[in-house]
């Protein structure tokens, strides 16, 4: 394995449109590869499925960025609020992670999520009612984005008029590209978000409702199961993580179908394949790319490669999910694929809490759009789709046409 780190060229539109040729080269070169990732960070990339599966369950690899030796990782967080930002279950390890996750897990069980189906369907229909007469739309801005923002906002009890604000602040905080995010912009967005969340908690304390945020406030005030910083960080995490990847699943899934017309025709003729299609969208070109960051608590060895304490390890789910040792013909989109235990939602104790909700939203949104928008087609050439930079994977916009008034 070469010791020279490979640059992941996030500024290159060709790479953003199709990173998989380079990903394939990296996987073929070795199971662990040093690369320069988003923000210029030097990371150890785990490229193969079995190694990635094991790494996601390895307690020597921490989710807490404070275990990282590269100071730039902490520097990318708001300067005055780092402890607050890190007091969430995404960036914590057991036992804190276990305690925090338990507080919200009941809201995301399969049964509770299934109960949300009628409301998700109603929001989906309302959004499609608004765009159907025009015969054209941007399916990100007009559909894939407002749907999960509305759903997570209602689950938490966020007033409808405020949801555009928190989505805008979140976008500014998580922006990633070839260069590190501007600390001043991140700081400003976080200050706005913290002030908003603090005010929302204050209002909910005075007038609680039947929502997840009111339940978390009870856990904080009456049961003392989390601190105030943890409460604020939890609300921010749920607001942000509750919509970002689902936007990419919906828009990315539709983009995959529109660029694979044979698969689109098959799904239209056999709509019962939608469940396996959602899993294949997640495997083939999932909403996180290249993968999931961990930080070595101690010197570790992965697939025969020595990784030093403090190193950033990127478990490349987007690369591992096309590992031919695990998935036959992995570079082919196949919505009938059955043995599809992908890593798009992670694995182990940090397996995505919102996976059932994301799957349901994707299923309803994509299935309803295919029924409600006959003649659906891209309004640009496939290479004209603009993609997000670094860390998150999905179209920035998805211009489409369809038969008007359906």
ROTI-397263 format. One line per 10 residues: for each residue z negated, y negated, x negated of C-alpha. Coordinates in Angstrom, 3 decimals. Last residue first. Layout:
REM ROTI-397263
Z/Y/X; ...
//
This chain:
REM ROTI-397263
13.076/-15.233/51.961; 13.866/-18.942/52.017; 15.948/-19.057/48.873; 17.380/-15.951/47.221; 15.968/-15.899/43.724; 16.000/-17.925/40.498; 13.633/-17.758/37.563; 12.124/-19.954/34.854; 9.251/-18.158/33.089; 7.049/-20.531/31.133
4.676/-20.170/28.211; 5.522/-16.473/28.283; 2.822/-14.051/27.137; 0.860/-12.871/24.143; -2.502/-14.287/23.100; -3.740/-14.238/19.510; -0.977/-16.288/17.916; 1.564/-18.556/19.593; 2.619/-18.305/23.227; 6.213/-17.467/24.053
9.257/-19.479/25.129; 11.927/-17.565/27.089; 15.407/-18.648/25.955; 16.049/-15.365/24.143; 16.171/-13.649/27.539; 18.858/-16.102/28.705; 17.541/-18.612/31.184; 17.188/-18.670/34.991; 15.886/-15.094/34.901; 16.513/-13.094/38.036
14.891/-12.358/41.404; 17.566/-11.460/43.968; 14.924/-10.867/46.599; 11.655/-12.805/46.114; 9.088/-11.532/48.627; 9.144/-7.833/47.790; 9.300/-8.199/43.998; 6.739/-11.018/44.137; 4.409/-8.861/46.248; 4.439/-5.988/43.756
3.982/-8.264/40.764; 1.075/-10.231/42.233; -0.715/-7.345/43.949; -0.577/-4.965/40.974; -1.333/-7.675/38.421; -4.314/-8.912/40.426; -5.598/-5.356/40.810; -5.160/-4.552/37.114; -6.862/-7.775/36.066; -9.787/-7.073/38.416
-10.249/-3.524/37.134; -10.004/-4.735/33.496; -12.577/-7.518/33.898; -15.285/-5.882/31.798; -12.852/-5.341/28.938; -14.070/-2.471/26.763; -16.673/-4.028/24.469; -18.956/-0.977/24.446; -16.095/1.310/23.438; -12.406/0.522/23.738
-10.087/-2.469/23.991; -8.282/-3.653/27.111; -4.818/-3.324/25.531; -5.843/-0.113/23.748; -3.453/2.210/25.584; -4.351/5.543/27.202; -0.870/6.085/28.654; -0.286/9.769/29.316; 1.780/9.056/32.444; 4.915/7.136/31.505
7.007/6.501/34.659; 7.300/2.766/33.895; 9.107/3.553/30.647; 9.709/0.639/28.279; 11.098/2.244/25.122; 9.643/1.324/21.731; 7.067/4.129/21.936; 9.514/7.059/22.124; 6.555/9.445/22.411; 3.172/7.667/22.321
0.376/8.800/19.986; 2.034/9.607/16.638; 4.823/7.222/17.636; 2.357/4.305/17.363; 3.526/1.666/19.820; 0.059/1.007/21.249; -1.234/0.823/17.680; 0.869/-2.273/17.004; -0.248/-4.296/20.040; -3.772/-2.907/19.650
-4.006/-4.301/16.143; -7.636/-3.874/15.220; -8.013/-7.039/13.163; -10.735/-6.670/10.529; -12.202/-9.870/9.112; -14.020/-9.211/5.854; -17.746/-9.954/5.546; -18.522/-6.751/3.616; -15.496/-5.469/1.758; -12.822/-3.120/3.115
-12.010/0.042/1.160; -8.889/1.770/2.498; -8.899/5.539/3.041; -8.165/5.296/6.770; -10.940/2.731/7.180; -13.665/2.456/4.558; -16.568/0.079/4.996; -18.561/-2.359/2.865; -21.150/-3.891/5.165; -21.344/-5.909/8.380
-17.529/-5.960/8.517; -16.238/-8.427/11.083; -14.183/-7.512/14.179; -11.092/-9.095/15.694; -9.003/-7.566/18.486; -5.224/-7.376/18.468; -1.726/-8.463/17.540; -1.334/-9.676/20.148; -3.315/-9.772/23.386; -1.496/-9.828/26.770
0.230/-6.460/26.325; 3.817/-5.708/25.364; 4.478/-1.973/25.686; 0.948/-0.786/26.412; -0.090/-3.356/29.017; 3.341/-3.302/30.660; 3.126/0.511/30.691; -0.233/0.422/32.440; 1.148/-1.945/35.094; 4.191/0.322/35.542
1.931/3.345/36.104; 0.386/1.562/39.075; 3.728/0.167/40.288; 5.354/3.600/40.469; 4.709/3.794/44.236; 7.353/1.083/44.543; 10.089/3.697/44.016; 13.442/2.005/44.732; 12.279/-1.422/43.579; 10.533/0.153/40.603
13.657/2.022/39.551; 15.835/-1.078/39.907; 13.411/-3.066/37.740; 13.335/-0.280/35.137; 17.118/-0.302/34.925; 17.118/-4.099/34.788; 15.010/-4.221/31.617; 14.902/-7.974/30.828; 13.825/-8.862/34.358; 11.246/-6.052/34.376
9.722/-7.149/31.088; 9.579/-10.771/32.266; 7.762/-9.688/35.437; 5.172/-7.857/33.347; 4.796/-10.781/30.968; 4.183/-13.214/33.823; 1.590/-10.998/35.495; -0.080/-9.626/32.356; -0.002/-13.016/30.628; -1.731/-14.781/33.512
-4.208/-11.897/33.632; -5.057/-12.409/29.957; -6.061/-16.016/30.509; -7.746/-15.801/33.928; -11.242/-14.399/33.773; -11.454/-14.763/30.001; -11.742/-18.526/30.402; -14.005/-18.858/33.454; -16.057/-15.787/32.548; -16.535/-16.976/28.981
-17.506/-20.501/30.051; -20.020/-19.191/32.574; -21.521/-16.824/30.006; -21.758/-19.558/27.368; -23.662/-21.824/29.771; -26.045/-19.031/30.776; -26.515/-17.951/27.168; -27.392/-21.518/26.178; -29.901/-21.668/29.050; -31.466/-18.387/27.918
-31.007/-15.015/29.587; -33.101/-12.455/31.461; -35.832/-14.897/32.480; -36.098/-13.321/35.956; -36.607/-16.441/38.066; -34.678/-19.150/36.247; -32.072/-17.270/34.191; -31.400/-14.277/36.432; -31.435/-16.632/39.426; -28.896/-18.840/37.654
-26.737/-15.769/37.040; -26.796/-14.937/40.750; -25.774/-18.481/41.664; -22.895/-18.181/39.196; -21.708/-14.914/40.734; -21.367/-16.305/44.248; -23.179/-16.270/47.580; -24.353/-19.850/47.274; -27.082/-21.871/45.638; -27.629/-25.549/46.563
-29.913/-27.316/44.097; -29.526/-24.715/41.362; -25.817/-24.582/42.118; -25.501/-28.337/41.560; -27.325/-28.165/38.221; -25.227/-25.186/37.135; -22.056/-27.130/37.973; -23.322/-30.129/36.033; -23.990/-27.994/32.950; -20.571/-26.348/33.346
-18.855/-29.742/33.494; -20.751/-31.186/30.538; -20.072/-28.030/28.525; -16.369/-28.116/29.416; -15.940/-31.789/28.541; -17.824/-31.342/25.272; -15.777/-28.214/24.560; -12.499/-30.073/25.100; -13.570/-32.891/22.766; -14.710/-30.497/20.054
-11.501/-28.434/20.247; -9.377/-31.601/20.056; -11.349/-32.891/17.057; -11.265/-29.492/15.353; -7.428/-29.385/15.493; -6.586/-25.710/15.815; -5.780/-23.912/12.560; -2.071/-23.886/11.672; 0.555/-21.251/12.503; -0.621/-21.256/16.084
-3.656/-20.924/18.299; -4.841/-22.931/21.287; -8.170/-21.585/22.520; -10.029/-24.845/23.034; -7.124/-26.874/24.399; -6.208/-24.199/26.936; -9.827/-23.978/28.035; -9.987/-27.712/28.695; -6.833/-27.576/30.841; -8.075/-24.558/32.839
-11.444/-26.221/33.376; -9.753/-29.343/34.762; -7.299/-27.508/37.016; -10.189/-25.629/38.585; -12.214/-28.676/39.610; -10.651/-29.380/43.028; -11.207/-25.763/44.090; -14.961/-25.949/43.611; -16.230/-23.261/41.198; -18.212/-20.519/42.952
-17.961/-17.872/40.246; -15.828/-15.465/42.261; -13.895/-18.354/43.815; -12.974/-19.795/40.422; -12.111/-16.325/39.109; -9.631/-15.817/41.963; -8.168/-19.327/41.911; -7.532/-19.274/38.168; -6.121/-15.754/38.569; -3.469/-16.974/41.074
-2.837/-20.459/39.656; -1.386/-19.130/36.366; 0.994/-16.357/37.465; 2.441/-18.359/40.371; 3.800/-21.881/40.009; 3.042/-22.600/36.346; 3.941/-19.115/35.084; 6.610/-18.157/37.607; 8.531/-21.340/36.962; 10.468/-21.560/40.180
13.844/-21.265/41.874; 15.149/-20.516/45.367; 13.326/-23.528/46.770; 12.167/-22.018/50.085; 10.152/-19.233/48.373; 7.989/-21.489/46.194; 5.193/-22.493/48.576; 5.143/-19.245/50.556; 4.849/-17.415/47.228; 1.638/-19.267/46.405
0.197/-18.625/49.863; 1.132/-14.942/49.717; -0.641/-14.471/46.390; -3.753/-16.283/47.635; -3.847/-14.031/50.710; -3.327/-10.880/48.647; -6.164/-11.846/46.317; -8.396/-12.440/49.362; -7.518/-9.088/50.933; -8.025/-7.218/47.625
-11.459/-8.644/46.806; -13.288/-5.636/48.255; -11.449/-3.465/45.738; -13.091/-5.495/42.952; -16.546/-4.755/44.298; -15.797/-1.029/44.516; -14.184/-0.806/41.061; -17.167/-2.570/39.523; -16.634/-6.142/38.348; -19.439/-8.068/40.047
-21.935/-5.321/39.196; -21.242/-5.835/35.478; -22.475/-9.425/35.432; -26.071/-9.158/34.243; -25.495/-5.807/32.532; -23.073/-7.454/30.126; -25.731/-9.842/28.897; -28.339/-7.166/28.215; -25.891/-4.788/26.530; -24.437/-7.550/24.361
-27.902/-8.625/23.257; -28.811/-5.031/22.249; -26.104/-4.534/21.159; -23.492/-6.845/19.622; -22.469/-10.394/20.469; -19.212/-12.357/20.468; -17.746/-11.185/23.771; -21.207/-11.010/25.345; -21.866/-14.718/24.952; -24.210/-16.852/22.861
-21.529/-17.680/20.277; -20.376/-20.947/21.875; -23.940/-22.174/22.252; -24.698/-21.439/18.593; -21.567/-23.274/17.499; -22.123/-26.395/19.589; -22.159/-29.295/17.152; -19.024/-28.374/15.207; -16.932/-26.992/18.056; -15.595/-23.662/16.776
-12.719/-23.462/14.277; -15.157/-24.120/11.427; -16.910/-20.863/12.238; -13.754/-18.917/11.409; -12.902/-21.190/8.483; -16.080/-20.141/6.700; -14.565/-16.730/5.816; -17.503/-14.399/5.150; -17.695/-13.044/8.694; -21.000/-11.755/10.103
-21.449/-15.067/11.946; -18.296/-14.143/13.860; -20.345/-11.665/15.898; -18.174/-8.788/17.143; -19.443/-6.561/14.349; -17.781/-3.658/12.560; -20.432/-1.325/11.163; -21.029/-0.143/14.742; -17.646/1.624/14.708; -16.386/2.145/18.275
-13.370/-0.173/18.036; -12.698/1.203/14.554; -12.295/4.760/15.858; -9.659/3.790/18.427; -7.884/1.650/15.843; -7.757/4.522/13.367; -6.379/6.850/16.052; -3.758/4.312/17.140; -2.372/3.022/13.885; -2.108/-0.546/12.577
-5.532/-1.684/11.400; -4.901/-5.174/9.971; -7.280/-6.469/7.322; -7.447/-10.250/7.574; -6.730/-13.376/5.518; -6.881/-16.317/7.930; -4.102/-18.918/7.796; -4.895/-20.204/11.300; -3.185/-17.235/12.912; -2.892/-14.224/10.588
-2.285/-13.733/6.876; -1.989/-9.984/6.440; -3.696/-7.157/4.544; -2.549/-3.760/5.804; -4.449/-0.701/6.984; -2.694/2.423/8.357; 0.191/2.037/5.931; 3.734/0.809/5.330; 4.987/2.342/8.587; 2.508/0.305/10.620
3.526/-2.915/8.875; 7.216/-2.210/9.395; 6.637/-1.511/13.092; 4.752/-4.788/13.511; 7.632/-6.612/11.850; 10.121/-5.074/14.316; 7.600/-5.659/17.133; 7.160/-9.417/16.897; 9.920/-10.131/19.431; 10.019/-13.590/21.033
7.207/-14.915/18.850; 8.953/-13.582/15.747; 12.234/-15.271/16.702; 10.389/-18.511/17.518; 8.990/-18.625/13.952; 5.778/-20.692/13.766; 3.644/-17.559/14.239; 5.052/-16.010/11.087; 2.538/-13.209/10.377; 2.350/-13.641/6.614
2.099/-10.411/4.644; -0.792/-10.128/2.200; 0.156/-8.892/-1.286; -1.873/-5.795/-2.109; 0.984/-3.406/-1.397; 0.000/0.000/0.000
//
